[in-house]
C-alpha cells in the first residue's frame, strides 16, 4: 500500500509539472519552461522506474493511472491560481441611437476604465446597425472579474476572449498593471 501511494504521489507530481510546463511553453516562457522540464523529467524517471519494477501488482498500476488524473487536475488548479500572462477581450455592443440600451453601451468603455482596465474603442457596423467594439487587454488574474463587470454593465454584449502570446508597443506594460492594481487595492479598502 505504501508503494502504491508513493507511485500515485510521484506520478501526480510529474503530471502537475508537465501541465504547468506545457502551459509555459504555449506562453513562450523561454527560461522557466526548460528549467521546469528538467525537474519534471527527473520526477518522471523516478516514478516510471518504481512503477515498472512493481508492475506485477494491479494496485500499483491503478495508483499510476490515478496519479496521472490527479496530476492533471492539480496542474490546472495551480495554473489557474498562478494565472500567467494576459487576456484580450473583444467586446461588441449595439450602439444605435434609438436602441433602449444606447446610453448603457455608450458609457461602457469609461465605466471599464474606471475599474482599472485599458480600453480601446473602435466602431463597426453589423447586420442590425452600428456597433461599438472594445479591445481590453488585462492580466489573466483579472479575467473572471472583467467578464463579471461586462455582464453587469452590458448583459447583452458579445464577448470573445483570446490569450495573446506576444504584444509590443502602445501604452500597455507596467503602467496598466500598476493602475489596475491600484484600483483593486482601493476597492478592497472600501
N, C-alpha and C positions, 0 to 999 in steps of 0.2 A: 504493500500500500504506500509506503514511504517513497519507494522508487517511482511509482505511478504519479505521485504528487510532484516529485522533482521533475519528471518529464513534462507534466502539464504546465508547471510554472516556467520552465525553460522555454518551451515552445510558445507559450503565451507571451513571454518577454521578447522572443525573437520576432514574432509576427507583429507585436506592437511597434518594435523598432523598424520593421520592414514597412509597415503602413506609414509611419512618420517619414522615413527616408524617401518613400515614393512620392509623398506629398511635397517634400522639399525639392526633389528632382523636378517635379512639374512646375514648381515656382522658381526654378533655376537657381537654387542655392548652391553655388559653386564650391563652397568651402565646408559648410556644415553637413551637406548630404554625403560626401565621401567619408568624412570622419565618422558619421553615424553608421555608414556601411561597414566600416572596419569592426566596430563593436557588434553590429548586427550579425555579421558572419562568424565572429568568434562564438557568440551565443548559439548560433545555428549549428556549427560543427559540434559543439559540446552536446547540445540537445539531440542531434541526429545520431551521434555515436552512442550515446546512452540508450536511445530508443532502439537502434538496430542491434545492439548487444543483448537486448532484453525483449526482442520482438516475439518470443515464444509465448508470452502471456497476453491474452486479449485485453486485459485491464490496461496494460502499458500502451497498446495500440489505441485504445479508446482515449486514454489520457493525452496522447499525442494529438489526436484529432480534436478533442475538446479544447485543448490548449490553443490550437490554431484558431478556432472560432472565438474564444475569449480574447486572444491577441488582436484580432481584427476589431472587435468591439472596443477594447481598451485603446487601440490606436486611434480610432475615430473620435472617441471621447477626449483623448489627450489633444488631438489636433484641433478639435473644436474649442477646447479650453485655451490653447496657445493662440489660435486664430491668426496665423501668419498672413501677411500680405494685405491686399486691398480688394475692394469690390467696386465695380462701376454699375450704378443703377441708371437705366434709361427709363424715365417716367414720361408717359404720354397722357395728356388730359385734353378734353374738349374745351375750346376757348371761344366759342361763338358768342357774340354779344347778346343774343336772345336766349341762350341756354340758362336754365334755372340755377345752375351751379357756376355761372360765369365768374362771379366775384371770388368765390372759394378757390377756384382753379387759378385765377389770376394772381391771387395772393400766395399761392403755394410756394413759389421759389423763395420769397422773402421770409416766410414762416420757417422754411427748412434752414435758411441761412441763420436765422435767429437761434436755431437749435445747434449751430456749430458746423453745419455742412457747407462745403463749397458747391455751388450750383451754377451750371452754365445753361442758359436758355437759348433755344432755337425755335423757330416757327415752322410749321408744316401744314399740309392740307390733306385731310383724309376723305373718305367717302362721304361723311356727314358734315364736313366743314373744317374750319380752322382747328389746328392742334398746337398746343404748347408742348415742346419736347425738352425735358430736363435731363442733363447729364450730371450725375452726382458721384464723385469718387470719394470713398470713405474707407477708413480702416476696417478690416474684416471683423474686428471685435465689435463694430458698431452696426453690422448688417441687420441683425434682428430688430434693434432699436429703430433703425432707419425705416425698415419695412413697416413697423408698427406706426411710426409717425406718418408715413404716406397714407396708410389705410385710415388713420384717424383724421387726417386733414383733407383727403380726397379719396373716399372709398371706391369710386368708380375708375380710378386711374389704372392704366395698363402699365405694368412694371416688368422689365426684363433685367436680369442681373447677370453680369459677367465678371470673371476674375481675370484682370489684365496681368500678363506676365512681365511686361515692360512698359514704361512710360517715361517721357522726358519733356522738359520744358514746362511752360505755364507757371502759375504761381503755386502749384502744389508743392509738396515736400514737407519740411518740418513746420512751416507756418500754419498749414491747415491742421496737421496733427496737434500742434500746440493749441490752436484756437478751439479745436474740438474738445481737447482735454479740459481746457478752462471752462467751457460751457458745462461739461459733465460735473466738474468739481462744484460749480456754482449751484447746479440743480441738487446735488447731494446735500449742500448746506441748507437749502430752502426747505 
